[in-house]
Every structure is written in structure tokens, then in C-alpha cells.
């Protein structure tokens, strides 16, 4: 598997649900023209009903945004996420994400507001390492271009 090498640069956004209302969340996705939201929570549930998989999918569909859950990229892995990234399951999930992102403007999503406090930082490092662009959406006014920190 080439994990995205030589297949062209892919642009991917990231966002955390945090405690946002569904209206605010969708407004932010629309502002950045996101057409596909890839949920990378291992367990796609939330204490906020609107961020539970089945509800979120329905809300997004009503706004013309496609929803995909990619459990293979979810966190909470035995041995830690960095170790999990060496697995075939992770590599398959990464390959699927890259294919999806080639087709439409894509954001990956988990619950944590700030990417550096969750597994999105590791996934973003990998995506950038492979030559792709990652932009973290903080809110409707702020984004951050991902850089690998050494």
C-alpha cells in the first residue's frame, strides 16, 4: 500500500464537536464548504444527543453534508494510538480516508475541540508526512495549518 504517496495532494480539514450546538457546528462546516464529514471517533456517541452518530448523520444529511464513520481511525487503542498506527486496520482506514478526500471537500471529526489534545494530532502528522495538507478548524473565524512538531 502506498498510503497516498504519488496520488496527488489531498486537502483535509479537522474539527472537534466540543460543546457546540448542532446549529453552530453545521454553520462552521458550511463556512468552510465541507461536503463530507468523516467521524473518527472509535465510539460515535456523545453526551450531547445531536452528536450521536444516528442523529448527527440525519442533521448533516438535511444540510447536504455526507457523513461517514471510519472506526478504523478512532482513538482509545490498547497500547496507544501511535502504536495502533502501525496496524493494518489503521492503514486501511487511512487509505479509505484519502480516497474519500479526493472525491469531496472533507473534514475529519472527533469530540475534542483542540486537535493537539486528541488523536487528530497523530493522524494529521501522518497525513502531512505523506505530503497532504491539513487545516484544523478552531471555529468560524480561526483555522490552523498543521505542521509536524519535532
C-alpha positions as CSV (number, residue, x, y, z in Angstrom):
1,X,0.0,0.0,0.0
2,X,1.4,3.4,-0.9
3,X,-0.7,5.2,1.8
4,X,-1.4,8.2,-0.5
5,X,2.1,8.6,-2.0
6,X,2.2,9.7,-5.6
7,X,-1.6,10.1,-5.8
8,X,-1.7,13.9,-5.6
9,X,-2.0,16.2,-2.7
10,X,-5.2,15.9,-0.6
11,X,-6.6,18.7,1.5
12,X,-8.3,17.6,4.7
13,X,-9.8,19.7,7.5
14,X,-10.3,18.7,11.1
15,X,-12.9,19.7,13.6
16,X,-14.0,18.8,17.1
17,X,-17.6,18.8,18.2
18,X,-16.8,20.0,21.7
19,X,-20.0,21.5,23.4
20,X,-21.2,23.3,20.3
21,X,-24.9,23.3,19.3
22,X,-25.8,21.4,16.2
23,X,-26.6,24.8,14.5
24,X,-23.2,26.2,15.3
25,X,-21.4,23.0,14.2
26,X,-23.2,22.9,10.8
27,X,-22.7,26.7,10.3
28,X,-19.0,26.2,10.7
29,X,-18.9,23.2,8.3
30,X,-20.8,25.3,5.7
31,X,-18.5,28.3,6.2
32,X,-15.5,26.1,5.2
33,X,-17.6,24.4,2.5
34,X,-17.2,20.9,3.9
35,X,-19.2,18.4,1.9
36,X,-18.1,15.2,3.7
37,X,-17.7,14.7,7.4
38,X,-15.7,11.7,8.4
39,X,-16.3,10.7,12.1
40,X,-13.1,9.3,13.5
41,X,-14.4,8.6,17.0
42,X,-14.0,4.9,17.8
43,X,-17.3,5.1,19.7
44,X,-19.5,7.5,17.8
45,X,-21.7,8.6,20.7
46,X,-21.8,11.7,22.9
47,X,-23.4,13.2,26.0
48,X,-24.9,15.6,23.5
49,X,-27.7,13.9,21.7
50,X,-27.1,15.8,18.4
51,X,-23.6,14.4,18.2
52,X,-24.6,10.7,18.5
53,X,-23.9,9.0,15.2
54,X,-27.5,8.4,14.1
55,X,-28.6,11.9,14.9
56,X,-25.6,13.7,13.5
57,X,-25.9,11.8,10.3
58,X,-29.6,12.8,10.0
59,X,-28.8,16.5,10.7
60,X,-26.0,16.6,8.2
61,X,-28.0,14.9,5.5
62,X,-30.6,17.5,5.9
63,X,-28.0,20.2,5.2
64,X,-26.5,18.4,2.2
65,X,-23.4,17.2,4.0
66,X,-22.4,13.5,3.7
67,X,-21.5,11.6,6.9
68,X,-19.1,8.6,7.1
69,X,-18.0,6.8,10.3
70,X,-14.4,5.4,10.0
71,X,-13.9,3.4,13.2
72,X,-10.5,2.2,11.9
73,X,-9.2,5.7,12.6
74,X,-10.7,6.0,16.0
75,X,-8.8,6.6,19.2
76,X,-8.7,4.7,22.6
77,X,-6.5,1.9,21.4
78,X,-4.7,-0.6,23.6
79,X,-1.0,0.2,23.6
80,X,-1.7,3.8,22.5
81,X,-2.7,5.4,19.2
82,X,0.9,5.8,17.8
83,X,1.4,2.0,18.2
84,X,-2.0,1.4,16.6
85,X,-1.0,3.4,13.6
86,X,1.3,0.6,12.6
87,X,-1.6,-1.8,12.2
88,X,-3.2,-3.0,9.0
89,X,-6.6,-1.7,10.3
90,X,-5.2,1.8,10.6
91,X,-3.6,1.7,7.2
92,X,-6.8,0.5,5.6
93,X,-8.7,3.4,7.3
94,X,-6.1,5.9,6.2
95,X,-6.3,4.7,2.6
96,X,-10.1,4.9,2.7
97,X,-9.9,8.5,4.1
98,X,-7.6,9.6,1.4
99,X,-9.8,8.1,-1.3
100,X,-12.9,9.9,0.2
101,X,-11.0,13.2,0.5
102,X,-10.1,13.0,-3.2
103,X,-13.8,13.0,-4.1
104,X,-15.1,15.9,-2.0
105,X,-14.1,18.6,0.5
106,X,-13.6,16.6,3.7
107,X,-13.2,17.2,7.4
108,X,-12.4,14.6,10.0
109,X,-14.2,14.9,13.3
110,X,-13.9,13.8,16.8
111,X,-15.1,15.2,20.1
112,X,-12.1,17.3,21.4
113,X,-12.2,20.9,20.4
114,X,-8.4,21.3,20.1
115,X,-6.6,18.8,17.8
116,X,-3.5,18.7,19.9
117,X,-5.5,17.2,22.8
118,X,-6.6,14.2,20.9
119,X,-5.6,11.6,18.3
120,X,-6.3,14.0,15.4
121,X,-2.7,15.3,16.0
122,X,-1.2,11.9,15.2
123,X,-3.4,11.3,12.2
124,X,-2.7,14.9,11.0
125,X,1.1,14.3,11.3
126,X,0.7,11.1,9.2
127,X,-1.3,12.9,6.5
128,X,1.2,15.8,6.3
129,X,4.1,13.3,6.3
130,X,2.5,11.8,3.2
131,X,2.5,15.1,1.5
132,X,-1.1,16.2,2.2
133,X,-2.4,19.5,3.6
134,X,-4.3,19.5,6.9
135,X,-6.2,22.5,8.3
136,X,-7.6,22.5,11.8
137,X,-10.9,24.4,12.2
138,X,-11.0,26.1,15.6
139,X,-14.2,28.0,15.0
140,X,-15.9,30.1,12.3
141,X,-13.1,32.6,12.3
142,X,-9.9,30.7,13.1
143,X,-8.0,27.8,11.4
144,X,-4.6,26.4,11.9
145,X,-2.4,24.8,9.2
146,X,-0.9,21.6,10.6
147,X,2.8,21.4,11.0
148,X,4.7,18.4,12.3
149,X,6.4,19.3,15.5
150,X,9.7,17.7,16.1
